[in-house]
Amino acid sequence: MSFPEAVEKLAGMAGVPMPVRDERTEQRDAAQKTLIDVIELATRYFEAALAHNIGARARGYLFERGVSPQSQARFRIGFAPDSRNGLKEHLAANGVSAQAMVDTGLVASREGDALTYDRFRNRVMFPITDFRGRVIAFGGRAMSADVPAKYLNSPETPLFSKRQTLYNGFSARQSVRDGDRGGR
């Protein structure tokens, strides 16, 4: 008797119905895990760029705003270099498919042009997490004054719904669990 059969037999003897396997849910969960992995790879790319010489101006901006290096590390703040394809090339070199890049909202394209480019360029990057602490999207603050959007967020994706995501919700939940009521 196989292990799954033995578990099913024991569950039946205990009067516990076995949950029905839903292949569509399993496929969706596997796809989301893959997208989470892609976002995590991008997060590490942005963190490394902030720590590198290319991120010096962004580090200066954060310093002027009173964001300590410890806070930068805690919130995983990063920097998107001013490159049309830097992140895209990094992801591709790490085996990420073009479709996964699109599905995570990390690359964009213009209408009528199939060629994609990095959505975030020359921006301080603020990861947006779900309630489990996994990075699912980004908010980016422009380093240049002449861009149309000072702040740019990830678009809606299979991982990120703006209506259902509370920025910094994971950290807030952790603080409540730990009894930290914000200095009260």
Secondary structure, DSSP 8 states (H G I E B T S, - for coil): --HHHHHHHHHHHTT-------HHHHHHHHHHHHHHHHHHHHHHHHHHHHHSGGGHHHHHHHHHTT--HHHHHHTT-EEE-S-SSHHHHHHHHTT--HHHHHHTTSEEE-TT---EEES--SEEEEEEE-TTS-EEEEEEEESSTTSS-SEEE----SS--GGG--TTHHHHHHHHHTT--S--
